[in-house]
Amino acid sequence: MNRLLTTALCWALCAGTADAQQLRALARVDMESSAITDTRDGVEVALALTQAVPYRIFTLDAPMRVVVDFREVAFDANLDALDQSNKVAAVAGGAFRPGWSRLVIELAEPMAVETAGLETDLNEGDAVVRLELAAVSEEAFAAGAGSPDTQDVIAQAVQPDDGRMVVVLDPGHGGVDPGAQRDGHDEADLMLQFAIELKEALLRGGVDEVVMTRTDDSFVSLPARVSIARKAGADAFISLHADALAEGRATGTTIYTLSEEASDKASAILAERQDRQDILAGVDLRAQDDQIATVLMDLARLETAPRTEMLASQLVIGLRNRLGKLHKRPRLKAGFSVLKAPDIPSVLIELGFMSSASDLDNLMDPVWRSQAAEGIVEAIDTWSLEEAARAGQ
């Protein structure tokens, strides 16, 4: 199954899911329990819904707006009544395409989404979407604004294979999300440092192009990281992490591939922690219909999955050759959203656990990092040869 067919299958199946969702009762806004109010540093948006629905959030410029798209929601005719803020110019909402509704909050001053979340009452079934907006400069707002047009992203990804090897490195966390923290060190900083060193090693090792999802201490949402990989025409996507666990004595390097059922409790905790930032990007992957969507998406992964498993296996071999001892179970599975691109072999490497003193020492050691990078280069080289043989080149 080629990439174009995989993408088309994914979109056709997901469209079928959207049609099925229309059979449910329409979610409505509870105006009495909803409000947009000023806080000391920005604005809080609380939108009460009669049921939880999938949604996404993004910002647009000229004029400055926060946009929330929902699987169809019935809005009150007088949404301006929600606005009790001096920092919001206007509020409007309604249907913008079949099956989807849009809420537009026009801002009187530049603000970015700092936190976002969906609170669901499991007994009543209703939900509240909460957003915290914080003041930013006009330049920062403009830089972060833009419509997440998934169709355009997919279209850009469907391009002929030119024989070049493109690897995308994803240093985890960044910006407002420092990741794990131990002894004055942030996971985000350590992974960025390692990604820069790994990029240089990969280029020296013969990889044609290496793209990084971030090159500084900035926040990049999980869907945006995958979109960067698609735009780059990535042959492989490698997410880099070094988490910490409050319980247990996890130590060593682990390679994760995607599965909705985590290999163990620790893997499930790590995946949940990483995926919280999805909502900041506007896609709530915990929506109640996600299980159905996941089953359908799995059909589109039929071609990519074995290539991903092969990549993960080679990473275990390469890292073990260079580092010796790895995690007691170096191959694990979990539902990391950053691995959910159906058309790109994607793995997540936990280089170590910052909660382990020995692992943290390794992450701080340039010699250890160099050995780890060489192990990954070795793995990518072997895997790319296998890929070429598989493709009959």
C-alpha positions as CSV (number, residue, x, y, z in Angstrom):
1,M,0.0,0.0,0.0
2,N,1.7,3.3,-1.1
3,R,1.6,6.5,0.9
4,L,-1.1,8.1,-1.3
5,L,-3.4,5.1,-0.8
6,T,-2.7,5.0,2.9
7,T,-3.6,8.7,3.3
8,A,-6.8,8.3,1.2
9,L,-7.9,5.3,3.2
10,C,-7.3,7.2,6.4
11,W,-9.4,10.1,5.3
12,A,-12.2,8.0,3.9
13,L,-12.5,5.9,7.1
14,C,-12.4,9.0,9.4
15,A,-15.1,10.6,7.3
16,G,-17.3,7.6,7.9
17,T,-16.7,8.0,11.6
18,A,-17.8,11.7,11.4
19,D,-21.0,10.6,9.7
20,A,-21.7,8.1,12.5
21,Q,-21.2,10.8,15.1
22,Q,-24.0,12.8,13.7
23,L,-26.5,10.3,15.0
24,R,-25.9,11.4,18.6
25,A,-27.9,14.2,20.2
26,L,-26.5,17.6,19.5
27,A,-24.3,19.1,22.2
28,R,-25.5,22.5,23.4
29,V,-23.9,25.4,25.3
30,D,-25.2,26.0,28.8
31,M,-25.1,29.8,28.9
32,E,-25.8,30.1,32.6
33,S,-22.7,28.0,33.4
34,S,-20.4,29.6,30.8
35,A,-18.5,32.9,30.9
36,I,-15.5,34.8,29.6
37,T,-13.8,36.7,32.4
38,D,-10.7,38.7,33.1
39,T,-7.9,37.3,35.3
40,R,-4.9,39.2,36.6
41,D,-2.7,38.1,33.7
42,G,-5.2,37.5,30.9
43,V,-8.6,35.9,30.4
44,E,-10.4,32.7,31.4
45,V,-12.9,31.0,29.1
46,A,-15.3,28.5,30.6
47,L,-17.7,27.0,28.1
48,A,-20.2,24.5,29.5
49,L,-21.5,21.8,27.1
50,T,-24.3,19.3,27.6
51,Q,-21.9,16.6,26.4
52,A,-18.2,16.2,25.6
53,V,-17.2,16.5,22.0
54,P,-13.9,16.5,20.0
55,Y,-12.4,19.9,19.5
56,R,-9.3,21.8,18.5
57,I,-8.0,25.3,19.3
58,F,-5.8,27.7,17.3
59,T,-5.3,31.5,16.9
60,L,-5.6,33.7,13.9
61,D,-4.3,37.2,13.3
62,A,-5.6,40.4,11.7
63,P,-7.8,40.7,13.7
64,M,-6.5,38.7,16.6
65,R,-8.8,35.8,17.4
66,V,-8.9,32.6,19.4
67,V,-10.8,29.9,17.4
68,V,-12.3,26.8,18.9
69,D,-13.7,24.2,16.5
70,F,-16.1,21.6,17.9
71,R,-17.8,18.5,16.6
72,E,-21.2,20.1,16.0
73,V,-22.5,22.2,18.9
74,A,-25.7,24.3,19.1
75,F,-24.7,27.9,20.1
76,D,-27.0,30.4,21.7
77,A,-27.9,33.3,19.4
78,N,-26.6,35.9,21.9
79,L,-23.0,34.6,22.6
80,D,-21.9,38.1,23.4
81,A,-23.7,37.6,26.8
82,L,-20.8,35.3,27.7
83,D,-18.3,38.2,27.5
84,Q,-17.6,39.8,30.8
85,S,-14.0,40.7,29.9
86,N,-12.4,44.0,29.0
87,K,-9.8,42.2,27.0
88,V,-12.2,40.5,24.6
89,A,-13.8,42.6,21.7
90,A,-16.5,40.2,20.5
91,V,-17.7,36.6,20.6
92,A,-19.5,34.7,17.8
93,G,-20.3,31.1,17.0
94,G,-22.1,28.9,14.6
95,A,-21.8,26.1,12.0
96,F,-18.9,26.6,9.5
97,R,-19.0,23.2,7.7
98,P,-21.2,20.1,7.8
99,G,-20.8,18.4,11.2
100,W,-18.6,21.1,12.7
101,S,-19.2,24.3,14.6
102,R,-16.8,27.2,15.4
103,L,-16.5,29.6,18.3
104,V,-14.6,32.8,17.6
105,I,-13.3,35.0,20.4
106,E,-12.0,38.3,19.0
107,L,-9.3,39.7,21.3
108,A,-8.8,43.4,22.2
109,E,-5.1,42.7,22.9
110,P,-2.7,39.9,22.0
111,M,-3.0,36.8,24.2
112,A,-2.0,33.2,23.7
113,V,-3.5,30.0,25.0
114,E,-1.5,29.1,28.1
115,T,-3.6,26.1,29.3
116,A,-6.6,24.3,28.0
117,G,-8.6,21.3,29.2
118,L,-11.9,19.4,29.0
119,E,-13.5,18.5,32.3
120,T,-16.2,15.8,31.9
121,D,-18.8,14.7,34.5
122,L,-18.9,11.0,34.2
123,N,-22.3,10.7,35.9
124,E,-24.1,13.5,34.1
125,G,-22.2,13.3,30.8
126,D,-21.8,17.1,30.5
127,A,-18.5,18.8,30.1
128,V,-16.7,22.2,30.5
129,V,-13.9,23.4,28.1
130,R,-11.6,25.8,30.0
131,L,-9.0,28.0,28.4
132,E,-6.5,30.3,30.1
133,L,-5.3,33.1,27.9
134,A,-2.1,35.0,28.9
135,A,-0.8,38.3,27.5
136,V,2.0,38.1,24.9
137,S,3.6,40.6,22.5
138,E,2.1,41.3,19.1
139,E,5.1,39.7,17.5
140,A,4.7,36.5,19.5
141,F,1.0,36.3,18.8
142,A,1.6,36.7,15.0
143,A,4.3,34.1,15.1
144,G,2.0,31.5,16.7
145,A,-1.1,32.3,14.7
146,G,-2.3,30.2,11.8
147,S,-5.0,27.7,10.8
148,P,-4.2,24.0,11.2
149,D,-5.4,22.9,7.8
150,T,-4.9,19.2,8.1
151,Q,-5.9,18.6,4.5
152,D,-3.1,20.9,3.3
153,V,-0.6,19.2,5.5
154,I,-1.6,15.8,4.2
155,A,-1.5,17.0,0.6
156,Q,2.1,18.3,1.1
157,A,3.1,14.9,2.5
158,V,1.9,13.0,-0.6
159,Q,5.0,13.4,-2.7
160,P,7.1,11.0,-4.7
161,D,10.0,9.2,-3.0
162,D,13.2,10.8,-4.4
163,G,15.5,8.3,-2.8
164,R,16.8,10.8,-0.2
165,M,16.8,9.8,3.5
166,V,15.0,12.4,5.7
167,V,15.0,12.0,9.4
168,V,13.0,14.2,11.7
169,L,14.2,14.5,15.3
170,D,11.7,15.6,18.0
171,P,13.3,16.9,21.2
172,G,10.4,16.5,23.7
173,H,8.8,19.3,25.6
174,G,10.0,22.9,25.5
175,G,8.9,26.4,26.3
176,V,6.1,26.4,28.9
177,D,6.5,22.7,29.2
178,P,9.9,21.9,30.6
179,G,9.2,18.1,31.0
180,A,10.8,16.2,33.8
181,Q,13.0,18.2,36.3
182,R,15.7,16.9,38.5
183,D,18.6,18.7,40.3
184,G,18.2,21.9,38.4
185,H,18.0,20.2,35.0
186,D,15.0,20.2,32.6
187,E,14.2,17.3,30.3
188,A,13.4,19.8,27.5
189,D,17.0,21.3,27.6
190,L,18.7,17.9,27.8
191,M,16.8,16.6,24.9
192,L,17.4,19.7,22.8
193,Q,21.2,19.3,23.4
194,F,21.1,15.7,22.5
195,A,19.0,16.3,19.4
196,I,21.5,18.9,18.1
197,E,24.4,16.4,18.7
198,L,22.5,13.6,17.1
199,K,21.7,15.7,14.0
200,E,25.3,16.3,13.4
201,A,26.1,12.6,13.8
202,L,23.4,11.6,11.4
203,L,24.6,14.0,8.8
204,R,28.1,12.8,9.2
205,G,26.8,9.3,8.9
206,G,25.2,9.9,5.5
207,V,21.6,10.9,6.2
208,D,20.6,13.4,3.5
209,E,18.6,15.7,5.6
210,V,17.8,16.0,9.3
211,V,14.9,18.3,10.5
212,M,14.3,19.2,14.1
213,T,10.8,20.0,15.4
214,R,12.3,22.7,17.6
215,T,15.7,24.3,17.6
216,D,15.3,26.4,20.8
217,D,13.4,26.4,24.1
218,S,10.0,26.9,22.5
219,F,6.7,25.1,22.9
220,V,5.6,23.0,19.9
221,S,2.3,21.2,20.2
222,L,2.2,17.4,19.5
223,P,0.1,17.7,16.3
224,A,2.5,20.4,15.1
225,R,5.5,18.1,15.6
226,V,3.8,15.5,13.4
227,S,2.9,18.1,10.8
228,I,6.5,19.2,10.7
229,A,7.5,15.6,9.9
230,R,4.9,15.4,7.1
231,K,5.9,18.7,5.5
232,A,9.6,17.5,5.5
233,G,8.6,14.3,3.8
234,A,10.1,12.3,6.7
235,D,11.2,8.7,6.2
236,A,11.6,8.3,10.0
237,F,10.4,10.3,13.0
238,I,12.3,10.0,16.3
239,S,11.0,11.6,19.4
240,L,13.5,12.0,22.2
241,H,12.6,12.0,25.9
242,A,14.1,11.4,29.4
243,D,11.2,11.3,31.8
244,A,11.0,10.7,35.5
245,L,8.8,8.3,37.5
246,A,7.7,9.1,41.0
247,E,7.4,5.4,41.7
248,G,9.7,2.5,40.9
249,R,13.3,2.4,39.9
250,A,13.2,2.6,36.1
251,T,16.6,3.0,34.5
252,G,18.1,2.6,31.0
253,T,17.2,3.3,27.4
254,T,13.8,2.3,26.0
255,I,12.4,2.4,22.5
256,Y,8.6,2.9,22.2
257,T,6.3,2.1,19.3
258,L,2.6,2.9,19.1
259,S,-0.1,0.9,20.8
260,E,-3.3,1.9,22.4
261,E,-2.6,-0.7,25.1
262,A,0.5,0.2,27.0
263,S,3.1,-2.5,27.8
264,D,3.0,-1.7,31.5
265,K,1.7,0.8,34.0
266,A,4.7,3.0,33.8
267,S,4.4,3.2,30.0
268,A,0.7,4.2,30.4
269,I,1.7,7.0,32.9
270,L,4.4,8.3,30.6
271,A,2.1,8.4,27.6
272,E,-0.7,10.2,29.5
273,R,1.8,12.8,30.8
274,Q,3.3,13.5,27.3
275,D,-0.2,13.7,25.7
276,R,-1.6,16.4,28.0
277,Q,-0.1,19.0,25.6
278,D,-2.3,17.8,22.8
279,I,-5.2,19.9,24.1
280,L,-3.1,23.0,24.0
281,A,-2.8,22.3,20.3
282,G,-6.5,21.9,20.0
283,V,-7.0,18.2,19.5
284,D,-8.4,16.3,22.4
285,L,-7.4,12.7,21.7
286,R,-9.2,11.5,24.8
287,A,-12.6,12.2,23.2
288,Q,-15.2,9.5,23.7
289,D,-15.1,8.3,20.1
290,D,-11.3,8.1,20.0
291,Q,-11.4,4.3,20.3
292,I,-13.4,3.9,17.2
293,A,-11.2,6.4,15.3
294,T,-8.1,4.5,16.4
295,V,-9.4,1.2,15.1
296,L,-10.0,2.8,11.7
297,M,-6.7,4.6,11.7
298,D,-5.0,1.2,12.3
299,L,-6.1,0.1,8.9
300,A,-4.1,2.9,7.4
301,R,-1.0,1.8,9.3
302,L,-0.9,-1.7,7.8
303,E,2.0,-0.7,5.6
304,T,3.8,1.5,8.1
305,A,3.6,-0.7,11.2
306,P,6.1,-3.4,10.1
307,R,8.6,-0.7,9.0
308,T,8.3,1.0,12.4
309,E,8.9,-2.3,14.2
310,M,11.9,-2.9,12.1
311,L,13.2,0.6,12.9
312,A,12.7,0.0,16.6
313,S,14.5,-3.3,16.5
314,Q,17.5,-1.8,14.8
315,L,17.6,1.0,17.4
316,V,17.7,-1.6,20.2
317,I,20.6,-3.4,18.4
318,G,22.5,-0.1,17.6
319,L,22.1,1.4,21.1
320,R,23.0,-1.9,22.8
321,N,26.1,-2.2,20.7
322,R,27.3,1.2,21.8
323,L,25.9,1.5,25.3
324,G,25.9,-2.1,26.5
325,K,23.1,-2.4,29.0
326,L,19.7,-0.9,28.2
327,H,16.4,-0.9,30.1
328,K,15.4,-4.4,31.3
329,R,12.6,-4.3,28.6
330,P,14.1,-2.1,25.8
331,R,11.1,-2.5,23.5
332,L,7.8,-1.2,24.9
333,K,4.5,0.1,23.5
334,A,2.3,3.0,24.6
335,G,-0.3,5.4,23.2
336,F,2.0,8.4,22.6
337,S,0.1,10.8,20.3
338,V,3.4,12.0,18.8
339,L,3.7,8.5,17.2
340,K,0.2,8.4,15.6
341,A,1.1,9.5,12.1
342,P,-0.2,6.6,10.0
343,D,2.2,7.3,7.1
344,I,5.6,7.8,8.9
345,P,7.6,5.1,10.8
346,S,7.7,6.8,14.2
347,V,9.4,5.8,17.5
348,L,9.9,7.4,20.8
349,I,13.3,6.9,22.6
350,E,13.4,7.3,26.4
351,L,17.2,7.8,26.6
352,G,17.0,7.3,30.3
353,F,15.0,8.4,33.4
354,M,15.9,11.6,35.2
355,S,14.6,10.0,38.4
356,S,17.6,7.6,38.2
357,A,20.8,9.2,39.4
358,S,22.9,7.0,37.1
359,D,20.7,7.9,34.1
360,L,20.9,11.6,34.8
361,D,24.7,11.3,35.0
362,N,24.7,9.6,31.6
363,L,22.6,12.3,30.1
364,M,25.0,15.0,31.4
365,D,28.0,13.0,30.1
366,P,29.1,14.1,26.5
367,V,31.0,10.8,26.0
368,W,27.8,8.8,26.8
369,R,25.7,11.0,24.6
370,S,28.1,10.6,21.7
371,Q,28.0,6.8,22.1
372,A,24.2,6.9,22.2
373,A,24.1,9.1,19.0
374,E,26.5,6.7,17.2
375,G,24.2,3.8,18.2
376,I,21.2,5.6,16.6
377,V,23.2,6.4,13.5
378,E,24.2,2.8,13.1
379,A,20.5,1.8,13.5
380,I,19.3,4.3,10.9
381,D,22.0,3.2,8.5
382,T,21.1,-0.5,8.7
383,W,17.3,0.3,8.6
384,S,17.7,2.4,5.5
385,L,19.5,-0.4,3.7
386,E,16.6,-2.7,4.7
387,E,14.1,-0.2,3.4
388,A,15.9,0.1,0.1
389,A,16.0,-3.7,-0.2
390,R,12.3,-3.8,0.6
391,A,11.5,-1.2,-2.0
392,G,13.5,-3.2,-4.6
393,Q,16.0,-0.3,-5.2
